[in-house]
Amino acid sequence: MSTFAKRERLLLADLLETAGPEAPTLCEGWLTRDLAAHVVVRERRPDAAGGLLIKQLAPRLEKAMEEFAAKPYEELIQLIRTGPPRFSPFALKQIDEMSNTVEFYVHAEDVRRAQPEWTARVLDPVFQDALWSRMERTARLMGRGAPTGLVLRRPDGQTAVAHRGTPVVTVTGEPSELLLFLYGRQSAAKVDLDGDADAIERLHGSKQLGI
């Protein structure tokens, strides 16, 4: 497994273990047990995980989630720590790096920032650059449902267009925070928004960001 993906995987497992199975998360309707089940299903049940994107597979995904959520919580945590089975595409280093670095970072923050007294992580510049690179490639996909034009800007001035349209809202922050905003965690992201006040309000409250 890649350095970033492995680090974020282990951090996520530790956070889930510490929080326990009934803690809140930023994923609406999900407790930590549900989030852990999601991570395991995504890596171990590709036949069901497709339900995240394909409507026809949604019932299969729901059933698989229920089955894994019913397992002992400690077993779920161990499955996350040990990683995917050999036959899983996620066992390949390149796919692990490409797909899991952001996935595990966002879900780790889903656990951390749902707690009442969370504090922001200090992330090194190399990791921030890695997150920015991945966000640039997926910005249009994740921002396609934005109710306004959406531009993402780093403090150094680098920008990525997530959605074309008017009026435009520019969201400024570190890549790690921009990712959370783009993935639908607007209320938890430490960013600055610039644009028409009504457009900012609509964007901030939108449930159409992310997948």
Beta strands, then each sheet from edge to edge (+ up, - down):
strand 1: 149-153
strand 2: 159-163
strand 3: 168-172
strand 4: 192-194
sheet 1: 2+ 1- 3- 4+
end
